[in-house]
Amino acid sequence: MLDTSDLSATLRMIGEENLDVRTVTLGVNLNRCAGQDGAAMAAAVYDRICRAAERLVPVANVVGARYGVEIVNKRIAVSPCSILLEPHDAATGVKLAQAMDRACDTVGVDLLGGYSALVQKGVTTGERALIDSLPEALATTRHVCASVNIGTTKAGINADAVYLVAQTVLRIAEASRDVRGFGAAKLLVFANQPEDNPFMAGAMLGAGEPECVINVGVSGPGVVKRAIDRLFAANGDRTLDQIAEEVKHTAYRVTRVGELVGHEVARRLGMRFGIVDLALAPTPRIGDSVGEIYQAMGIARLGAPGTTAAVMMLNDAVKKGGSFASSAVGGLSGAFIPVMEDHAISDAVTHGDLTLEKLEAMTAVCSVGLDMILLPGDTTAETLAGIILDEAAIGVTNRKTTGIRIIPVPGAKLGERVDFGGLFGAGTVTAPACPHGNEAFVRHGGHIPAPIHSLNN
Amino acid sequence: MDDTDKTFLITAMLPDRVGILRDITGVIFLQGGNLTDLRQTIIGGVFSLSCVAEFKGAPDPAKLRAAIAADLPEKDAQVCIMPCAAATFDAPSAVGERYVAAVSGPDRPGRVHAIAEIFAAHGVNVEDWRHDLSDRDHALTIGIVTVPDACDVRRLQHELSGKLEPFGMAVSLRHENIFRATNEVGPIDALMKAVPRE
């Protein structure tokens, strides 16, 4: 029988500490919609999404009400759209993205991911069409998110693709100049992109996934932060391993909520349950911040020496607690550090405590990468390509996912404040300490070979 | 002889002290009784016991009550014996799923009654109820209830909120699986048996 303290702990997590299910994401394979006629293909994609996701939102709402847990977002991840575009051009890609956008309106989801291309070893006709379509596709749709995987540990890094994507990011930002380059916030560039990630903007349904599947992303940085606060309130003399234990146990509870909700939504929809992504994903709200967790751990100024160790410890403890809580952990799973979406991290960048270089170091031990970072409008494609290459190198060598979501804000200068609103948050334009001098390296193009892992020091 | 002759619900209430449970269960044991269910708690300093015992023979309820009372030094001890068939205790009062109701906020007279009134109107059976007044500004009431399958849970939640939130109280009604999932160790699949496929 549950005792009062157990009941109270759960009530507190949900009612006071912002525990929610960040997303229930329906994976839908679109490959059956492929065809030579672009208009017919777009129509088939629209129908496919509408039918598969017809009951997603109402069922998720019923389950959310049953448990009194907010399922903040209901989303869709489709199989990589570049496959559908093989016989087509960029213009068809734009029509395809717009058809998917209309489908999102019809079924009531807020974002759709999978307008994606996997180009780690080479770029096919369809993948090139998709990349070329990105500026218009992202500027003319509200719900569609894109991703491009430019490297893997097995394949190395496609430097030609990196340079192409860097140039495309500038075109995307320019195409959405009227909203301060917001289009670039809907593109994630990956190394080792996971195939079952439910979080946006990098969600997609990979090649080995079922026809339809329910994946869940839980959150709860506020729960972890408050657990650490209580730990210190009970006894201020705590060691780091005691903090790690507290985080681990808390992550267990948080992940179990996602596991429960995911299983039930999948069962009600008659679909397979895929994975729980046990990420600590922040929002711009006070009390829903990963940066606040590091502060609670004793890093008063994010970016100070020791911050990377704190990220490593948190990320590891979250994975340990979460992996025991779930029958299938996947996606990105760990601690996110999206600058604009986390007020504490964003403030640290604004104050100059947290630099792009320190963020890069933190991404070596966090679960994602350089995420939601604003850059000056005059940032060159070579600088962007260098940032992507560096981040991909960390992921490829460390056999982990790294994602890059950088937004060169048209016309914006270093230190300028930009606000996208909502979950995308606000931030200050930053830049690498040394933005130039890499041009020759980037323009060489070609391919960075896959790293050897038998000599691993 | 049927079950009613052999099975008794026994309740006792008296000011708490060390050894009450020993005294009462000792008499039951000596009378040939075997405990099949038991709940004991202390409320406001008062020891409160409810238990079910099956006896080999068919003891006289009045003599059984007198024997228990005689073994307690407290003259104001309240002991009751109710003969009942064993099956009575096993039959559920409501068929449905279990939820946890929680109300928090400033203490005010009538709040438990207000909740209980709504539950009764919807056929919701209250199985366990705890009222924690250690902080009167944030009194916490938690109930384990069975909600009939035919009951519209969202309507019930709405009704509870509508009744209590105007008085500054936060109210929630959540399926018990969310509490079990976050507090128990075990596969989630085990909690899924009652979930319908739509």
Contacts between the chains, C-beta under 8 A, distances in Angstrom:
chain1	res1	chain2	res2	distance
A	2	B	100	8.0
A	2	B	176	7.6
A	2	B	179	5.4
A	2	B	180	7.0
A	2	B	183	6.0
A	4	B	130	5.7
A	4	B	132	6.9
A	4	B	142	6.3
A	6	B	179	6.6
A	6	B	182	7.9
A	6	B	183	4.2
A	7	B	100	6.1
A	7	B	102	7.2
A	7	B	142	5.4
A	7	B	179	5.7
A	8	B	140	7.0
A	8	B	142	7.6
A	9	B	182	7.4
A	9	B	183	7.2
A	10	B	178	6.4
A	10	B	179	4.9
A	10	B	182	4.8
A	10	B	183	6.7
A	11	B	102	5.3
A	11	B	104	7.9
A	11	B	142	7.9
A	11	B	172	7.0
A	13	B	182	7.2
A	14	B	172	7.9
A	14	B	174	7.7
A	14	B	178	7.6
A	15	B	170	6.9
A	15	B	172	6.8
A	55	B	198	7.4
A	59	B	198	6.8
A	65	B	153	7.1
A	65	B	154	5.3
A	65	B	157	7.0
A	66	B	153	6.7
A	66	B	174	7.6
A	66	B	175	4.9
A	67	B	174	5.4
A	67	B	175	5.5
A	67	B	177	7.1
A	67	B	178	4.2
A	68	B	157	7.9
A	68	B	172	5.0
A	68	B	173	7.0
A	68	B	174	3.8
A	68	B	178	7.0
A	69	B	174	7.8
A	69	B	178	6.6
A	253	B	182	4.5
A	253	B	183	7.6
A	256	B	181	4.4
A	256	B	182	5.1
A	256	B	188	7.2
A	257	B	178	6.7
A	257	B	181	6.5
A	257	B	182	6.3
A	259	B	181	6.9
A	259	B	188	4.8
A	260	B	177	6.1
A	260	B	178	6.5
A	260	B	181	4.3
A	260	B	188	5.5
A	260	B	191	6.8
A	263	B	188	5.3
A	263	B	189	7.1
A	263	B	192	5.7
A	263	B	195	8.0
A	264	B	192	6.8
A	264	B	195	5.3
A	267	B	192	6.2
A	267	B	195	5.2
A	267	B	197	6.1
A	268	B	195	6.8
A	268	B	196	7.1
A	268	B	197	6.6
A	268	B	198	4.7
A	269	B	198	7.2
A	270	B	197	6.0
A	270	B	198	7.4
A	327	B	187	6.8
A	327	B	188	6.9
A	327	B	189	7.7
